[in-house]
Amino acid sequence: GDLLPADGVLIQGNDLKIDESALTGESDHVRKSLDKDPLLLSGTHVMEGSGRMVVTAVGVNSQSGIIFTLLGAAGDDEDDRRDRKG
C-alpha cells in the first residue's frame, strides 16, 4: 500500500497493480505495464508488485494537485458569492 507521491511514467515494473480509486472511484486494481498503461498518478496506492518510474509532475502540477486546486477554486467562488450577498 505505498502511496505514490508524484505523477510519473513506469520504466520498469514487475506485476504492478495500482489502486486508483482515490482519483477515479474505480474499485478494481489497475495493472500497469510498460506496453499498455505506463502512467502512474500521485495519490494512488501500489497494491501488488514493484516498479520504477520517471517523475513527470509533483505538487499542484500533478493530476491530484490539479483536481484539488480546481475544487478549492470552486469553493472560493461560492464563498465570494455568499460574502457579496451577506
C-alpha positions in Angstrom: 0.0 0.0 0.0 2.7 2.6 -0.7 1.3 6.0 -1.7 2.7 7.4 -4.9 3.9 11.0 -4.1 4.1 12.2 -7.7 2.9 11.6 -11.3 5.2 9.6 -13.5 5.9 7.1 -16.3 6.7 3.5 -15.5 10.1 2.5 -16.8 10.5 -0.9 -15.0 7.8 -3.0 -13.4 7.0 -6.4 -12.0 3.3 -7.4 -11.8 2.4 -3.9 -10.7 -1.2 -3.3 -9.6 -2.4 0.2 -8.5 -5.4 1.2 -6.6 -6.6 4.4 -8.4 -10.0 4.6 -6.5 -9.0 7.9 -4.9 -8.9 9.6 -8.3 -11.3 7.5 -10.4 -13.7 5.9 -8.0 -13.0 2.5 -9.7 -12.5 -0.2 -7.0 -10.7 -2.7 -9.2 -6.9 -2.5 -9.1 -5.3 -1.4 -12.4 -2.5 -3.5 -13.9 0.4 -1.2 -15.1 2.9 -2.3 -17.7 5.4 -0.6 -20.0 3.4 -1.7 -23.0 -0.2 -0.9 -22.2 -0.6 1.6 -19.3 2.6 3.1 -18.0 1.2 6.3 -16.4 1.3 6.4 -12.6 -0.6 9.1 -10.7 0.1 10.7 -7.4 -2.4 9.9 -4.6 -2.8 6.3 -5.8 -1.6 3.2 -3.9 0.6 0.4 -5.0 -1.2 -2.8 -4.1 1.0 -5.5 -5.7 4.3 -5.8 -7.4 7.1 -3.3 -7.7 8.4 -0.8 -10.2 10.4 2.3 -11.0 9.2 5.5 -12.6 10.4 8.7 -14.0 8.7 11.6 -12.2 6.8 13.9 -14.6 4.9 16.2 -12.1 4.7 17.0 -8.4 2.5 19.1 -6.1 0.0 21.4 -7.8 1.2 20.3 -11.2 0.3 16.6 -10.6 -3.2 15.3 -11.5 -4.3 15.2 -7.9 -2.9 18.7 -7.4 -4.8 20.0 -10.3 -8.0 18.4 -9.0 -7.5 19.8 -5.5 -6.8 23.3 -7.0 -10.0 23.2 -9.1 -12.0 22.0 -6.1 -10.5 24.8 -4.0 -11.2 27.4 -6.6 -14.9 26.2 -6.8 -15.1 26.5 -3.0 -13.6 30.1 -3.1 -16.2 31.2 -5.7 -19.0 30.0 -3.5 -17.6 31.8 -0.5 -17.2 35.0 -2.6 -20.8 34.8 -3.7 -22.0 34.3 -0.1 -19.9 37.3 1.0 -21.4 39.5 -1.7 -25.0 38.5 -0.7 -24.4 38.9 3.0 
